[in-house]
Amino acid sequence: MQKLEVFGANKLKGQIEISGSKNASLPILAASLLSNKKVYLNNIPRVKDIETMTSLLKSLGSIINLKNNKLIIDNSKQNKKFASYSLVKTMRAGILVLGPLLAKFGNAKVSLPGGCAIGTRPVDIHLNALSKLGVKYKIVQGYVYATAPKGLMGNKIRFSKISVGATENLIIAASLAKGTTILSNCAIEPEIKDLVNFLIKSGCNIKWIAQRSLKITGVKEISNISYSIMFDRIEAGTYLIAAAVTEGNLKIKNVIPKVIKTEINILKKIGTKINIKKNEIHIIGNKKIKSINIKTAAYPGFPTDLQAQIMVLLCKANKESTIKEDIFENRFMHVAELNRMGAKISTSGNKAKVNGNIDFAGAELMATDLRASVSLILAALTAKGKSVINRIYHLDRGYENIEKKLKKVGAKIRRVN
């Protein structure tokens, strides 16, 4: 099994190009099932979750080729409606094929999803909303058996709570439903806006009618489309924090700064120097980090996917900071590993107290989930001595060429078997 060795105490200097967004690519790949024509996707990241999703689409009958960094999807012979556990188990986004399969064929059998062990992510919000479009379903031995006897019919649906996945599934399904669907209390993450833009460009009739409400009038078919995926805002945030924690000097390129305004403002508040250009952020870390109290929230709040990374930085702050995790109930598993490196973090329920003025020491570490694994790299980059990070398959699910990108800006990091 592969692991990463990191030799710490280097300031990162140079520039990093941000890859396409994993979390935007996955629902757009699922939405490509709506089309019987060719779909061309640019700026797809080369990460394990994308490999898994393309394998899932192939198992459903899609023909997929990669040419000149462009993913070409041909669904002219796509006719299967079964998404197996073996493909869906490692990634929660697998459930997103349910909506398009129901829209296209009127029935589907899809495994309940897996992914990181960061908390329960029930699909009941997806299923309750789909039932309002005329779907009947049952869950048997870990599979959702769903049918729409009369096809999908438009309806008014208010989500019981804000859910990124359920919003995506319903947008995709309603795009081919008969009549009009009004979705309210939607998630409004930038990746959802990217999905909507992709569908509109492919001929779907979707309009934002309020901040968290969409009007979708179903169409009969969608057309050929070539689309470029947005940048990965979590990857961008991770490298911004990497510069801050190592007192580095980085230019983060291929970004839209206004999309990550919340994160930029927090980094400024705690003492980093940031200059913004059109598609670039220049960050200079500061030896003096100010403490802060943060809570994770749905967009445009501070993202749960950057909570582990910002915690590492707050270990360097001048006083105690607090982090409240309001999205997932089991997302402090990195705390024990950071404490083994010398951090002084205590948790109670969904709150963490982070003592500042910490000097990390290298250690042997175990990654527990995707974002936890990258937080251990950040701590190791600033630690004295060598750290070894095990179970980095989590990392490969969501970060493209992370050790190559870090090496290029001065990190001493290598992958070993």
N, C-alpha and C positions, 0 to 999 in steps of 0.2 A: 504493500500500500504506500502511496506517495505521501511525502510530508514536505514542509517548507522549513528551511534553516534561515534564520534572520540574525544578522550581527548588527547591534544597535548603535545609537549615538551618532547618527549622521544627519546633517541638515539636507533636506531635499531641495535641489535647485535645477531649474530648467523648465520645460513645458510638457504637458500631457494632453494628448488628443482624446476626447471623450467618445466612447462608442455609442452605437444606437441603443435605444432603450429596450431592455429585456421585457419590462412590464407593459410596454406598449406593443412590442412585437407579438407577444403571446395571444392577446385577444384579436389582433388583426389577422394572425395566422388562422385562428379559429373562424373568424368572419369570412375568410377566403373560401370556406366551404359553401357559402351561399352562391358562389359563381360557378357556372358551367364553362366559363371561358378562361383565358389565361390571366393570371395575376402576377405582376412584376414588383418585387419589393427590394428597395435599396436600403442601405444602412442597417441591415440586420446584424446583431452582435453574434460572434462565434462563442456561444456559451452552452453549457450542458442542457439547460432547460429548453433552449431553442432546438437542439438536436432531438430531445425527447418529444417536443411538440411536432416537429416535422416527421419523426417516426410514427407518431400517432396518426397524422394526416395520411401518410403512406399506407398505414394499416387500414384506413378507411377508403383507399382507392385513389388518392391523389398521386399524380406524377410530379415529382419535385426535382429540379436541377439547379445547380449553382454555377452561374457564368459571370465572370468579371465582377465578383462581389455582389451580383444581383441574384436574388432567389426567384426562380420562375416556377409557378404553381399551375398545373393543368388539371382541372377537375372535370374534364369532358367525359371521363369514364368513372368518376367517383360515384359509387353506389352502395357502399357498405355503411351499416348503422350501428356497429358494435365497437365500443371503446373499452379495451381490456384493462384489467387491474395491473397487468405487468407493465403497461405504458403510463398509466395515470398515477400509479402509487408514489412516484417520486416528486410529484409536482401538482399543486392545487389547481393550476390553470387548466388541467385536463377536463374539468367539468364544463369549461366554456364551449366544448363541442356539442353539448346537449342542445342549446338554443338553435344553432344553425341546422343541425340534423332534423330537429322537429319542424323547423320552418320549411325545410326542403322536402322531407319525406313523410312527415306526419307521425313518425315513431322512431325510437332509439333505445338502445341499451348501453348505459354508460356507467363505468365503475365510479364509486365514491372516491374522491381525490385524496392524495397524500401531500407531501411537502415537508417543510421544516416543522419540528416539534415545538412550536412556539405558542401553542394554544389551540383550542377548539375553533374550527372554522366551519360551522354547520352550513349545509347547503339548503336548509329549510327555507331561507329567504328566497333563494333562486326558485325552488319548487313551488312555494306558495304563490309567487308572482306569475310563474309560467301557468299555473292552474287557472289564473284569471284570464289567460289567453285561450283557454279551452283544453288545456293539457290534463289528462288523467295519469296518475303515476302510482307505483308501489315500489318499495325497496325490499329486495330479496337477496340475501347472502352477499351484501355489500355492493349490489348493483341497483341502479335506478332503471326501472322499466317504465318508459313514458310513451304515451300515445296521444295524438290529437285527432279524434275520430272525424271531426268536421273541418280539419285544418286549423291553423292558428287564427283567432279572431281578435281584432283590436279591442282594447278596453282601457279604462282608467285605473292606474295602479299606483298606490303610494307605498313605498318601501317602509317596513316597520322600523328599520334602522338603516343608517347609511352603510352600504356595502359595495365595495369596488367591483367584486366579482359578479354579484347579482345584477348590478347596473349594466355591466358589460354584456352579460348573457341575455338580458331582456332587450337591450338596444339591438343586438344582433338578430334575435328571434323576431322582434316586432317589425324589422325592416322588410320582411316578406309576408307578414300577416295581412289578412283581409281587413280593410278599414283602417281606422286611426287609433293609435295608442298614445295615451298621455302618461308619462312616467314622472312621478314627483318624489321628493326627498332622495334624489339621485346623488351618488358620489360625483365629484367634479374634478378628480385628479387630472393632471395634464395628459396622462396616458388615455383617459376616457375621451378627452377632447380630440386626441389623435385618432382614436378609433372612429369617432363620429366624422371627423374630416375625411378619413379613408372611405367610409361608407357613402358619404355625400358625393365624393369624387367618383365613386363607382355607380352613381345613379340613384342612390336611395334618397328618400324624401324625409329629412330629419331637420328639425329646428329647435334651438334653445328658446323657450318662451318665458323662462325666469331663471334665476341663478342655479336652482337645483331641479328644474323641470324641463322635460323634452316632449315635443310633439312629433310622433313618427307616423307617417302615412305609408302603408305597405305598398311595395312595388312588385311587379310580377317576376322581374329578373334583373340581375345587375350586369354591368358591361365590363369590357376589358379595362384594366387599370394598371398604371404604373405609379408607385407611391414610395416616398422616402420617409422612413421611420424617424421620429423625434430623437433627440439626444437622451442619454440615460442620466436623469437628474440625481439618482442615488449614487451612481458612480462619481459624478461631478462633486457632490457633497462629500463623499468619502475622501477624495483627493484634496479638497479644500481643507478638511480637518487634518489630513496627513501633513500638509504644509504647516498648519498652525501648531500641531503637536511636536514637530521636529524643529520649530523655529526656522522653517525653510522659506524659500522664495520661488514660487511656482506660477506659471501661466497656464491656466486651464482653458483649453481651446475647444471649439465646436460646441458651444453652449448658447442658450438663450437666457441671459442673467435674470430677467424679470420672472421667469418660471420658478426660480429658487430664491426669490426675494426674502422670504422668511429666514432661510438658513444663512444667507449673506448678512442680514441685519443682526442675527444672534452672534455670528462670528465677529462682526464689527464691535458689538456691545462688550464682548469679553476681551477685546484688546488687539485683534489682528488688523492689519492695514490692508484694505481692499480697494483696488481700482477696477472700474468696469468699462469695457469697450463693447462694441456691437455683439460680437460672438466670442468674447474672451473675458476671463476674470483673472486679474493679477493679484495674488495674495502673498503678503509677507508676514510670517509668524513673529510673535512678540514673546520675549522671555517672561513678561508679566501677564498672566492670564487672570481675568477677574471672574469671581464666582457668579453663578446665575441659577435661577430656578426655571426649569423647563417642564412642560407637559406635552406629550405627543397628542396629535389630533388629526382628524381627517383634513385633507387639503382645503384651504391654504395654510393649515397649522403646521407645526413641526412634525416631520414624518417619523413614524415608528421605525422605518427602515434605516434611520440615521441615529437612533437612540443609543445603540451600543458604541458607535464611533465617537459621539459627542461625550459620552461618559469617560472615555480614555482621556480626552482633552481636559475635562473638568477635574481629573485627578491631579492636574498640574496647576489648578487655580490657586489663588491666594487664600481662600477660605472655603468653608463647606458649601456645597451646592446640593440641590435636590432635583430629582427627575421623577415625574409621575408618568407612568405608562398607561395610557387610556385606550389603547387599541387592542393589544393582545395580553392575555392574563399570565403568560408563561415566558416572558421575554427578558428575564434577567439571568439566564443560564450562563452568560459570559462573566458574571460577577465573581463567581468562585475562582475562575481561572485568572482574572485580573488581580484578585486578592493574593493569589499564589505568587504573583510578580511583585508584590509589595503594596498594592492599592489598599485603601481602607474604605471599603464600601459596605454598607449594611442595607438590607432590604426588609420591608414590612408590607406585605400585600403588593399593591401596585406602585409603591414608592421606594425610591432608593436615595439614601444619603451618601454623598460622595465627598470624603475629606480631601482637601487640596494639599499642595506642597509635597507631592509624592515623587520619589525617584524610582522608576521601575528597574527591576533586576531580571535578567534573562532566566527563562525556565522552560521546562518541557510542558507543552500545553495541548489541550484537546478541544477542537472546534465542535460546537453543538448545533449550529445552524448557519445559514448563509451570512447574515450580517454580523453574528457573533465572531465568525472566523476572521472577518476582515478587521474587527476591533482588536483582535489579538495581534494581528500584523502591525497595526498602528502602535500598540503598546510596545511591541518588540523593536520597532524602528527607533524608539527613544530610550530603550532599556540599555543598561550596562551589560555587556557580554552577549552570549549566544542564546537564542530561543529556538525551540523546535516545535512546530505546530503540526499536530496530527489530524487526520480525518479531513483533509483539505478538499475532498470531493464536494463538500458543501460550497466551498469557495468557487469552484469551477462551474457551479450552476448559474452564477450571476455576474462574474467579473471576467472580462475578456483580457487575456495576456497580462494579468496583474503583475507578475514578477518581472516581465519584460518592461512594462511601463515604469515600474518603480526603479529597476536597475538603471534605466536611461536617465533618471534624475538623481542618481547617486546612492540609492539604497544598496546595501549588501544583503542580497537575498538569493536563495537558490532552491530549486526543487530537487529532491532526492528520492530514490526508491527505497 
